Amino acid sequence: TTMGPQPGPRPFDGRSGIPPLPPELALTDEQKAEILALREAFKVPPDGARFQVIEADGARFVAETDQRFDVLMVDAFDTHGMPPELGTGRFYDDCHDVLAPDGLMVVNLHAGHPHCPVYIDRMRRSFNGRVLRVDDADGSNAVVFAAKGDGLRRAVGRPVRKPVTLGDEPWAQLQGVFARVARALRASPG
């Protein structure tokens, strides 16, 4: 499930050479209908058995759904900041609740936003400290991984393997990102 005011991070399906998609893409009410019309431009695949775009209030969606997800992605910053409902302790508690036992929430935050440390602290409380912050190359964004289980701890020191369906070019493009994540994992306490 992905929540946010824009289609990125781009989801892909097996036809594109990228591993399988999450079952749903949930978009917040704050979004304009034009975003859904941009599916093709952002290579968002059509709805199907494994993927469906849902236009909904993201905070309400995680509070009310009975579904469980392996990965929940939240990318909700736009030119006006982030909707306040997507930065509350209640929201992060609900995100924790909708994850599968070893599920992972990934949140893209504006690193320079004054509430960024507050949001990360709320995630730490909701996820029992199982949170990892990784800054992007220019330091403008912070990608925060919050694990329901011990996935972050188990990832320390493990080799990164190229998925069989991933092409060589995307794999090469991801190497710098993987290196930043590995450094953050080694540096994280616990």
Disulfide bonds with the S-S distance in Angstrom:
none
